[in-house]
Amino acid sequence: MTPPTPRRGQGLVRPYVVTDGRAHPTRNTFDLVTLVIAQYDRPLGGLSPEKYRLMELCLGGPLSVAEIAGHLMLPVSVTKVLLGDLVDSGHLITRAPIPSAQLPEAQILQEVLDGLRARL
């Protein structure tokens, strides 16, 4: 798979420039499937271009960290740094993904099957 090419009119900006030289987010709670939700009442003035684009994406509805990184065409590590900054400033909130349901025990399934057979 070839890496995406920058869009026309966009210069190539190094990731460390986008993150102000930081390699790690202020919080380490972002998973690829963490849901990100924008706070609509926060002003967008003064945000860097990347943070502004990130906020525009999230104002459309909740997105996962992986989706945001894909839309912005930024590495996930850079996206996590930007997300941490925006969560710290109150622009975004995050939600852990809903855990998958636990499988029922085999005994319960057998009892349900026995009950259905008894009715037929």
C-alpha positions, -999 to 999 in steps of 0.1 A, spaced: 0 0 0 14 34 -9 13 63 15 -12 90 6 2 120 -12 -4 155 2 -33 173 -13 -24 201 -38 -18 234 -20 -8 216 13 28 216 22 44 186 38 45 193 75 65 171 97 46 154 126 68 170 153 59 204 139 22 195 142 26 184 178 50 211 189 78 186 192 59 162 215 58 125 209 33 114 235 -2 128 244 -8 143 278 -30 114 286 -26 78 276 -62 68 275 -68 68 237 -74 35 220 -80 32 183 -117 26 189 -121 54 216 -150 76 206 -144 113 203 -172 138 207 -170 176 201 -182 201 226 -203 225 206 -200 255 229 -162 259 227 -147 286 205 -125 274 176 -105 306 173 -68 303 181 -66 266 172 -38 253 149 -50 243 114 -48 206 123 -68 210 155 -93 231 137 -98 204 110 -101 178 138 -128 198 155 -147 203 122 -147 165 117 -159 158 152 -187 184 150 -203 161 125 -208 134 151 -188 110 172 -158 94 155 -131 69 166 -95 78 169 -87 56 139 -113 73 118 -100 108 127 -64 98 119 -76 85 85 -96 116 77 -67 139 86 -41 117 69 -20 119 100 -2 91 120 -23 78 149 4 89 174 2 125 161 -36 124 162 -35 112 198 -13 142 208 -38 166 192 -67 148 208 -50 151 242 -46 188 238 -82 193 228 -95 172 256 -74 192 281 -88 224 267 -124 212 270 -130 211 232 -135 173 231 -148 145 254 -140 109 249 -160 77 256 -145 43 259 -160 19 234 -189 -3 245 -174 -36 256 -186 -66 237 -212 -86 255 -201 -116 274 -211 -149 260 -238 -167 279 -229 -199 298 -234 -232 280 -257 -243 308 -281 -215 302 -282 -221 265 -289 -258 271 -318 -249 294 -332 -226 268 -329 -253 241 -345 -279 264 -374 -255 272 -380 -248 235 -380 -286 227 -405 -292 255 -429 -267 240 -428 -282 205 
